[in-house]
Amino acid sequence: MKLIKNEFNKYFSNWNIKLPEEDLDKRCSGFIQDSGWLIQYCFGREKELEYLDFYATHRMTDDRHHRIYDNGEMQDLPTLDDKNNSEVVQILIDKGFDRFTINMMLKSGLVD
């Protein structure tokens, strides 16, 4: 878990955003709303590796969706864009990510 924490904190270091220690220790899903970011995250396991998935959105940049494995490897995951949005929305909902910004809702087709 140390590498997950380090990679996440490094990724958001420009905004001084850090993964909450308590959530990391308990592997609890959650969200961070800070410095214009909405970051939702959840923990999981794939084979022998634990991971953290996060979806981050900010009105001034593109959405980001990544998986950080406990070996430090980071994998890109699909984001809301002009294609395959219904599939991405379902992926996010399945993870329990239920906070959507206005821009996310518009991209997803959840509102007209």
N, C-alpha and C positions, 0 to 999 in steps of 0.2 A: 504493500500500500504506500510505502514511502515514495516510490517512483511516480505513482499516480498523483500523489499530493504535489510533488515537486514539479511535474509537467504541467498540471493544471495551474498552479500558482505562477509558474514562469509564463504560461500562455497569457495570463491576465495581469502580469506584473506592471504594465504601463498604467493600469487603473488601480493598483494596490488592492485587487480583489483576490481573496484567498478562500479555498475550500474550507468550510467549517470543520474544525477538528472533531467535534462530537459526531457529526454526520459521517465523517470518514471512519471513525472508530467503530460506530454501530452499523455502518453500511446503509445509512438511511437516505432515501431519496429526499430531494428538497429543491429549493430555488434560491437564487441570489438576485436581488434587485438593487443595483448600485451603479453609480457613474453612468447612467443612461443604459446600462445593460440589463436584460432579463436573461438569466442563465438558469436553465432547469437541468437537473442531473439525477441519475439513478445508477445503482451498482448491479452487477451481474457476474456470471461466471460462464466461461466458454472453455470446455475441456478442463485443463488444469490451471488456467489463468483467470484471475479475477479482473474485472474491468470497471471503468466508470464511463458512462455515456453522458454527454452533455449537448444541449441545444442552446445556443446563445444568439440573441438578437439585439440589435442596436439600430436606432433610426438613421444613424449616419454611415452605416456600412452594411455589407451583405451578411446574411445569417450564416452561422457556423454550426456544424453538427459533427462531433468527433467521438471516438472511442479511445480511451487511454487504458492500455493493459498494464498489469502490475509488473511487467518487465520494462516499462517505459515506452514501448512502441505506441504510436498514435496512428489511428486509421480514420480516414475521411468517411463520413456517412452522408446520405442524401439530405439536401435542404429544400425548403420551399423556393421554387423559382417559377418559370413560365411553363414547365412541363411536369408531368407525373405528380402533381400536387396532392391529388386524392390519396395516392399511395403513401406519400410522405406524411400526410396528416394522420393516416391510420397507424403508421409506425410510431409517431409521437404519442398518440392516444394510447396505444398498447403499452408504451413505457410509463404511462401515467402522467405525461407532460400535458397538463390541462390549462396552462396559462398561455393565452394567445394575445399578442399585441394587435393593434388595429391593422398594421401592415401585414402581419402574419395571416390575419383573418381574410384580408382582401386577396392576398396571394393564393390562399387555400380554397377560396370560393365559398367559405362559410357564410359570408355576407355578400350582398350585391352592391 
